[in-house]
Amino acid sequence: MDGTIYSGGTLFEFTLPFLALMRELGIGYTFLTNNPSKNTADYLKHLKKMGIEATPEELYTSTQATIEYLQQNWPKAQRLFVLGTASMCEAFEAAGFTLLPDDPYDAPDAVVVGFDMTLTYQRLCRAAWWIKQGKPYFGTNPDRVCPTDQPTVLVDCGSIIAALKEATGRAPEAILGKPDVAMLRGILHRYSLEAKNLAMVGDRLYTDIAMAQRSGSLGVLVLTGETTAAEAVAHSPQPDMVVPSLVEFGAQLRAAQSNLVSV
């Protein structure tokens, strides 16, 4: 999403025409994001403000992937100490988890680390404390920074995890979100697709394209976000496609369908 269909709060001018083209061509789409700072309801509101009407079924976030992972693989981890925004925390509570306050005598079952734009030093230290005590911990996504159209650097979950790893000497049990292929499995299952039927379109080599390559999906890199053209050329293995933006990808999809019809 961020870096592909918009940047921060700015919708790319080609996004709505591209989505209209997908509908015209009969191609379904799902908005996939590693950014866990908003829950599903808040993301749908965010999209609607920019003129994009979407349903819950057309959205999948790293928060959802983390919740599903814990439910399936760590069912006893019900009491959590979470580094995350209020919106993200609401999603965990709605899924039945108990979120604990910053209390050295109220031990959690696990620690969850997200892209926390409300992060305080005290809570970072508390998370490190529980990790040092041997509590399992999980990251929602590996992104080091979050794209933005503002004059700042948004330190993302991957960088927070790096700080905790340095402080505690422990890596997370799992880091969800792209490039973990679980982010695609939910979509494949939801629509009864195989990986070869799916194009993963994104702006990052180490998350979007890496996940496409791991899953066997078509990896389409757009140059409207984090990755530069020079970085794309130097990367190995190469993405299946590199395009300046969704404009060029849409044109190729239209041409491909026209060729199929003519044949």
Secondary structure, DSSP 8 states (H G I E B T S, - for coil): -BTTTEETTEE-TTHHHHHHHHHHHT----EEES--SS-HHHHHHHHHHTT----GGGEEEHHHHHHHHHHHH-TT--EEEEES-HHHHHHHHHTT-EE--S-TTS--SEEEE---TT--HHHHHHHHHHHHTT--EEES---SEE--SSSS-EE-HHHHHHHHHHHHS---SEE-STTSTHHHHHHHHHHT--GGG-EEEES-IIIIIHHHHHHT-EEEEESSSS--HHHHHH-SS--SEEESSHHHHHHHHHHHHHHHHH-
